[in-house]
């Protein structure tokens, strides 16, 4: 039985995590040492949203406006903190091996399973939308499959950071470019939309006229309690698309395989 006490315990945990994460991210602008604390707190958010008890409590109070407001608040703070941390990690990785965290381990494992689910191989051309400053997923795909991978991001600073990483052994590149131009020049066989891309349906609407029925789009997203760390996505409004869930084994986000439906 789920009680009101459990609801308020979850709310207080979310409020505390959000306040601490926001403060630590600000402190990290003054001292790089604080990024270690930001990393630990982000791992704490991951553990909070994947805990089975918290999942159960959220299910019971999913339509509570107070819970919904706090989920949205911690999501914006988590994403801001993660983007700042990724830029720091990218700068450090230029000269030092990077350290895997709870979040990075989960991201890496999920990317492995995604490549298997849609049969990405050496002859594939993968466009990763929202690759970020520390593009671990894009690099994992390129490493595992030897596919040609292109990461794009609207954040020019993030792209500049990713270009400084040691990726000479991979068939991978990063750009801040117009999506349509990239589609026409790169001609991807597979497209991945990152979970931190907010307006996923807008991206899909831009993509659809330029896609064939054989091109596959993987949409990463997080609904419910997972939306505390990812932007949500509603595949049920998929007019003009065939939507199929992909089991990537991730507790942090979900994946939907979207394929253009030419019959509509």
N, C-alpha and C positions, 0 to 999 in steps of 0.2 A: 504493500500500500504506500502510495506517494503522499507525503504530507506537506502542509504549508511551510513547516520548518525547513524541509529539504529545498523547497523553492527559494526561500530567502537565503539559505546557505549557499546555493548555486549563484544567486544574484550577488551576494557579497563577495564570492570568489571572483566573479567576472569583474566587479567594480574594482576590487583590490588589484587584480592583474592589470587592468587597463590603466589605473592611476600609476602603478609602479613602472609599467612599460613606457608610458608617456614621459615620466620623469627621467628614467634612465636614458631614453633616446635623446632628450635635451642635454643631459649631462655628458653624453658621448661626444657632443659637439665641442665641449671644453677639454675632454680627455679621452683619448683612444682606449684607455684601459677600461672604460665603462662598456665598451662593446662586448666584453666577456660577460658582463652582467645582463646586457640586452639579450645576448644569445641564450643565456640560462633562463631568462624570463620567457622568451619565445618558446623554448622547449617546454616550459611549464604550461603555457597556453595550449600547446599541442597535447600534453598529457591530460589537461583539464577537459578538452573537448572530446577526447577519445575514451575517457573513463566510462565504463558501462553504467555506473550509477548515475552519472551526470546525463548520459544519453537517455536513460529511463525518466529522469526528472524532467528533462526538456520535453520529451514526448507528451508528458502529462500537462505541462503548462505552455505548450507551443504557441497557443493563441493569446497568451497574456501580453498586453501591450508593453508592460514594464520589462519583461524578459526580452521581447523583440527589440526594444530601444537599446538595451544594454548590449545585445549581440551585435547590433549595427555599430555601436560606439567602439566596442573592443575590436571589431573588424578593421575599422579605419585606422585605429592606432596600431594594430598588429601589422597591417600592410605598410604603413609609413615606417615603422621600425624595421621591418624585414628589408625594405628597399634600401634603407640607410645601412643596415648590417651587410647586405650583399655587396654594396659598393666598398665597404671596408674590407670584407673578405676577399674581394677581387683584387684590391690593392695589395693586400698581404700575400695573396697567392702568386703574384708576379715573381716574388723572391723566395717564398717559403711554401712547402707543402701545406695544403689546407687540411684542417681538422674536421672530421665528420661529427655532426651533432645529431640529436634525436630527429630533428626536422630534416637535415640533409640526408641522413641514412634512409629515412622513409621516402624521401623524394627520389633518391637513387634507385631503391628497390622497386618503386612503382614504375619508373621509366623503363626498367628492364622488362617488366611484365607487359607494358604497353607495346613495346617493339615486337614482342612475340604474338600478341593478340591480333595485330593487323599485318603481320608478316613483312616488316620492314627489313630490307636486305641491301646488299652492296649496290644494286642497281637502282635503289630507291632515291628519291629526292625529297627531303623533308623540310618543310617550312615551319619554323617554330615562332608563333606570334606571341610577343611578350616575353622574350628570352631573358631580359634583365641583365644586371651588371655581373652576376656570378652564375652563368648559364649552365648549371650542373646537369639538368635534364637533357638539354641539347647536346652537351658533350658526351653524356652517357649513351645517347642514341648513336652518335657518330662512332664512339669507341666500340660499342657492342656489335654494330652491324656493318661498319665501314661505309655507310650510306653518305651521300652528299647532303649536308645539313646547312641551312641558312637561318640564322636567328635575326628577328627584327624587333625593334622596340621604339616606342615614341620618345623615350627618354634618351636624348643624344649623349648625355654624360654616361649613362649605363652602357650604351653601345661602345663608347670610347674606352671604358674600363674593360669590357669583355674582349676587345681587340688586343689588349696588352697581355692577355693570358697566353701561356705557352700551349698553343693548339696547332703548331706546325705539323705535328704527326697525324693530324686529323683532316678530313675533308669537310671543313666547317668554316663559315664566315659570318660576320655580323654587320648589320646595316640599320640605319634609321632612314627608312625610305617609304615611299607611297606603296600601299598594299597592292593596288592594281598593277602598277609598274613591275613590282616584284613578281606577281603572278605571271605576267606575260613574259618576263625575261627568264625567270628561274624555272617555271613549268614544274611545280611540285607534284609528286605522286601522292604524298601524304602531308597533311597540315595538322599541327597541334596548336590549340588555343589555350594559353596558360590560365590557371585558376585565378590569377590576379588581374586578368583582363576583365574589366567591369561590364562593359556592354557587349556581351557575347552575341546576342541576336543581331545587333547592328553589324558586327563583323561578319556573321554568317550571311546576312542580307547582301553585303558587299561582295562576298565570295561567290555566292550562288550563280550569278549569270556567267561566270568565267570557268565554272567547274564542269567536268564530265561526270557521268554516272560511275566511273571507275575510281575517281579520286576520293580518298577517305579523309574525313576530318575528325580528329579526336578533340573533344571539348572537356577540359578539366573544370570542375566546379565543386562547390560545397553548399548543400542546403541544410536547413535545421541548425543544429549546434555546430556543424562543420562550417557554417557561414561566418563563424567568429574568426575564421582564418582564411576564407576564400570568398570570392563573389559567387552568389547563387545563380542558378540556371533552371529554367522550366522547360524541359524537352517536350512537354505535352502540347505546346503550341506550334509543333513542328510541321506546319503546312508547307509542302514542297520538299520535305526531307523524310528519309527513313532513319529512325533513331533506334539505337540498340545499346543497352548498357554493356560496359566492358569491366570485367573483374580484374582490376590492377592490384588487388591486395592491399590497397592503401586505406588506413584508418583516418587519414587527414583530409582526403578529398575523393570525389567520385569522378568517373570518366564516362562520357557518352560518345559512341561512334555515330557520326552523322554522314549520310550519303545522299546525294542529290537524287530526288525522285522526279524523273522526266515525265512521268505520267500525269503530273499535276502542273 
